[in-house]
Amino acid sequence: MCDSINYPFISIILHVDGIGLSESNNQSLWILSCSIVELPPAVRTRRQNNLILSMWTAKEQPIIELWLNSCFHQLANLKLR
């Protein structure tokens, strides 16, 4: 597949994780990050090599489709630049 692509190409693995910020107001922080597949596994899994793509903070879980669609749209725009 990569042989037919005429522009720089990287593959990413997406990670979504949430953490409670406060018990008193149920506020939580959700982070969308990624790892670059083309890096060797020993390097790819280091925390400093993960890229933060987006963060969501609210009193409830994010609407995943809305949040991820927005992130993917922005990534697609980066690809076109």
BALOBA-1460 file (C-alpha; in Angstrom, 3 decimals):
// residues 81
<rec num="1" residu="m" x="0.000" y="0.000" z="0.000"/>
<rec num="2" residu="c" x="2.728" y="2.493" z="0.918"/>
<rec num="3" residu="d" x="4.477" y="1.928" z="-2.435"/>
<rec num="4" residu="s" x="1.648" y="3.671" z="-4.299"/>
<rec num="5" residu="i" x="1.651" y="6.807" z="-2.122"/>
<rec num="6" residu="n" x="3.462" y="9.833" z="-3.568"/>
<rec num="7" residu="y" x="3.770" y="11.913" z="-0.376"/>
<rec num="8" residu="p" x="5.343" y="11.434" z="3.061"/>
<rec num="9" residu="f" x="3.265" y="8.929" z="4.989"/>
<rec num="10" residu="i" x="3.129" y="7.916" z="8.644"/>
<rec num="11" residu="s" x="0.837" y="5.477" z="10.409"/>
<rec num="12" residu="i" x="-0.472" y="6.187" z="13.884"/>
<rec num="13" residu="i" x="-1.991" y="4.176" z="16.711"/>
<rec num="14" residu="l" x="-4.645" y="6.167" z="18.571"/>
<rec num="15" residu="h" x="-5.017" y="6.110" z="22.358"/>
<rec num="16" residu="v" x="-7.977" y="7.535" z="24.293"/>
<rec num="17" residu="d" x="-7.888" y="7.806" z="28.072"/>
<rec num="18" residu="g" x="-9.868" y="9.669" z="30.692"/>
<rec num="19" residu="i" x="-9.112" y="10.642" z="34.271"/>
<rec num="20" residu="g" x="-11.234" y="12.201" z="36.987"/>
<rec num="21" residu="l" x="-9.968" y="15.638" z="37.992"/>
<rec num="22" residu="s" x="-12.097" y="16.152" z="41.072"/>
<rec num="23" residu="e" x="-14.478" y="14.024" z="43.092"/>
<rec num="24" residu="s" x="-16.446" y="17.045" z="44.274"/>
<rec num="25" residu="n" x="-17.646" y="18.194" z="40.836"/>
<rec num="26" residu="n" x="-17.208" y="15.054" z="38.669"/>
<rec num="27" residu="q" x="-14.938" y="16.967" z="36.266"/>
<rec num="28" residu="s" x="-12.872" y="14.701" z="33.992"/>
<rec num="29" residu="l" x="-10.124" y="15.129" z="31.413"/>
<rec num="30" residu="w" x="-9.998" y="13.010" z="28.265"/>
<rec num="31" residu="i" x="-6.874" y="12.845" z="26.116"/>
<rec num="32" residu="l" x="-6.535" y="11.621" z="22.538"/>
<rec num="33" residu="s" x="-2.917" y="10.783" z="21.809"/>
<rec num="34" residu="c" x="-1.074" y="8.722" z="19.239"/>
<rec num="35" residu="s" x="2.064" y="6.695" z="18.670"/>
<rec num="36" residu="i" x="3.919" y="6.585" z="15.352"/>
<rec num="37" residu="v" x="3.999" y="3.037" z="13.975"/>
<rec num="38" residu="e" x="7.149" y="3.607" z="11.912"/>
<rec num="39" residu="l" x="9.212" y="4.092" z="15.094"/>
<rec num="40" residu="p" x="10.815" y="0.945" z="16.541"/>
<rec num="41" residu="p" x="8.607" y="-0.533" z="19.312"/>
<rec num="42" residu="a" x="11.131" y="0.257" z="22.057"/>
<rec num="43" residu="v" x="11.122" y="3.933" z="21.004"/>
<rec num="44" residu="r" x="7.422" y="4.147" z="20.077"/>
<rec num="45" residu="t" x="6.221" y="3.187" z="23.561"/>
<rec num="46" residu="r" x="8.218" y="5.855" z="25.397"/>
<rec num="47" residu="r" x="5.955" y="8.515" z="26.871"/>
<rec num="48" residu="q" x="7.980" y="11.381" z="25.371"/>
<rec num="49" residu="n" x="7.326" y="9.975" z="21.872"/>
<rec num="50" residu="n" x="3.521" y="9.992" z="22.198"/>
<rec num="51" residu="l" x="1.817" y="12.961" z="20.571"/>
<rec num="52" residu="i" x="-1.193" y="14.651" z="22.167"/>
<rec num="53" residu="l" x="-3.778" y="15.303" z="19.465"/>
<rec num="54" residu="s" x="-6.679" y="16.621" z="21.520"/>
<rec num="55" residu="m" x="-8.025" y="17.095" z="25.048"/>
<rec num="56" residu="w" x="-11.612" y="17.253" z="26.291"/>
<rec num="57" residu="t" x="-12.654" y="18.394" z="29.743"/>
<rec num="58" residu="a" x="-16.231" y="18.170" z="30.993"/>
<rec num="59" residu="k" x="-18.473" y="16.790" z="33.698"/>
<rec num="60" residu="e" x="-19.401" y="13.854" z="31.488"/>
<rec num="61" residu="q" x="-17.742" y="11.618" z="28.928"/>
<rec num="62" residu="p" x="-17.184" y="13.156" z="25.504"/>
<rec num="63" residu="i" x="-19.467" y="12.314" z="22.621"/>
<rec num="64" residu="i" x="-16.861" y="10.133" z="20.936"/>
<rec num="65" residu="e" x="-18.164" y="10.486" z="17.366"/>
<rec num="66" residu="l" x="-18.267" y="14.279" z="17.597"/>
<rec num="67" residu="w" x="-14.862" y="14.568" z="19.267"/>
<rec num="68" residu="l" x="-13.033" y="12.105" z="17.006"/>
<rec num="69" residu="n" x="-14.643" y="13.423" z="13.807"/>
<rec num="70" residu="s" x="-13.372" y="16.897" z="14.670"/>
<rec num="71" residu="c" x="-9.871" y="15.551" z="15.374"/>
<rec num="72" residu="f" x="-9.768" y="13.486" z="12.174"/>
<rec num="73" residu="h" x="-10.954" y="16.468" z="10.136"/>
<rec num="74" residu="q" x="-8.080" y="18.556" z="11.530"/>
<rec num="75" residu="l" x="-5.573" y="15.757" z="10.821"/>
<rec num="76" residu="a" x="-6.852" y="15.526" z="7.245"/>
<rec num="77" residu="n" x="-6.360" y="19.294" z="6.853"/>
<rec num="78" residu="l" x="-2.756" y="18.938" z="8.047"/>
<rec num="79" residu="k" x="-2.189" y="16.263" z="5.413"/>
<rec num="80" residu="l" x="-3.326" y="18.637" z="2.665"/>
<rec num="81" residu="r" x="-0.922" y="21.437" z="3.643"/>
